[in-house]
Amino acid sequence: MQGTQITPEIKAFLISTGSVSVDPSLIPRARGSTAGPGAGTSSVFFRSGKKRVRLSVNKNSLLSIEAAGEDGTVALLHEGKELLRGKLEPAPAHCPEQAFITLCERCIFDCKYCPVPKLQGHVKNEEEVLSIVEEVMKAGTLKAISLTSGVETSIEGEVERVLELLPALKKYNVPIGVSVYPTEGCSRKFYDAGVAEVKYNVETMDREIFRKVCGDLSLDYILDRLKEAVEIFGKNRVFSNFIIGLGESDATVREGIETLAKIGVIPILRPVNPHPLRSRDCFTERPSPERLLKLAKMEAEILKKYGLDPGLAKTMCLKCTGCDLVPFVDF
């Protein structure tokens, strides 16, 4: 598997493994993840050529990263055998080249795979948010601002939290992406306030699994809000996380991708990140490299059919690409 660049096969393998052992002295200073299933974990972004991958830091991982040059070059190894050489990218705010900020690290909903309701973290004020953006800007890497949020008390309150922040963020003159649990009409408000892209997550398109793991939410409601968003933002500007590894079949994934793409939404096939705080709450299984490749190629065919291109994304996950195998970007 050794090579000089991150091929689709190597990236699928790395994403499936999901973690890496690395000397802390090699890790660029960064904020840990505070959003979604990866909340509460630290990670690194390894880049080789034009491709990058995000890996959680785990001292027991079969993957490891070691220094390999005075210019900051590192080697990525599997069980001691070198796979790639590259560099660790600075990610001062969740991911490289963006100020990707979780506004509310709490959630009143109880999706069974997500640790955020258990962690009940911090809620940032405007001063804290602007401080993070300034930090990324001073590092010279600010190419986008992306906002996400849990739900402190109500979904309406989180939409208002974002809307109140947007005037102060427009001065940075970079694209702004927003990912929240949507309210009816919020896409128009976001668009009019200068947001470039939105991401409203379906989580899973398997309705039985959705009922079991996201029982307090409504899949049909989210799909309606996604349709509404496409009508306002247009194709290639509306995304949705679609978790892989909750027990769904490949046939259900295909049907789900087709449903989303047909209405102009680009699905982000996100491998589940099993969390110890949720180990007994629902079935989770990190997808194999073979499955990740199969599903990504399936998605590429469907996206091409409907004229959708993840490579056009300006903000959030599809701009980063670290956590996922992204059609038309990674292959």
Stockholm file with secondary structure:
# STOCKHOLM 1.0

chainA/1-331         MQGTQITPEIKAFLISTGSVSVDPSLIPRARGSTAGPGAGTSSVFFRSGKKRVRLSVNKNSLLSIEAAGEDGTVALLHEGKELLRGKLEPAPAHCPEQAFITLCERCIFDCKYCPVPKLQGHVKNEEEVLSIVEEVMKAGTLKAISLTSGVETSIEGEVERVLELLPALKKYNVPIGVSVYPTEGCSRKFYDAGVAEVKYNVETMDREIFRKVCGDLSLDYILDRLKEAVEIFGKNRVFSNFIIGLGESDATVREGIETLAKIGVIPILRPVNPHPLRSRDCFTERPSPERLLKLAKMEAEILKKYGLDPGLAKTMCLKCTGCDLVPFVDF
#=GR chainA/1-331 SS CCCSSCCHHHHHHHHHHCEEEECGGGSCCBCCCCSGGGTTCCEEEEEETTEEEEEEECTTCSEEEEECCTTSCEEEEETTEEEEEEEEECBTTSSTTEEEEESBCCBSSCCTTCSHHHHCCCBCCHHHHHHHHHHHHHTTCCCEEEEECCBSSCHHHHHHHHHHHHHHHGGGCSCEEEECCCCTTHHHHHHHTTCCEEECCCBCSCHHHHHHHSTTSCHHHHHHHHHHHHHHHCTTSEEEEEEECSSCCHHHHHHHHHHHHHTTCEEEEEECCCCGGGTTTSCCCCCCHHHHHHHHHHHHHHHHHTTCCGGGCCSHHHHHCTTSCCTTTTC
#=GC SS_cons         CCCSSCCHHHHHHHHHHCEEEECGGGSCCBCCCCSGGGTTCCEEEEEETTEEEEEEECTTCSEEEEECCTTSCEEEEETTEEEEEEEEECBTTSSTTEEEEESBCCBSSCCTTCSHHHHCCCBCCHHHHHHHHHHHHHTTCCCEEEEECCBSSCHHHHHHHHHHHHHHHGGGCSCEEEECCCCTTHHHHHHHTTCCEEECCCBCSCHHHHHHHSTTSCHHHHHHHHHHHHHHHCTTSEEEEEEECSSCCHHHHHHHHHHHHHTTCEEEEEECCCCGGGTTTSCCCCCCHHHHHHHHHHHHHHHHHTTCCGGGCCSHHHHHCTTSCCTTTTC
//
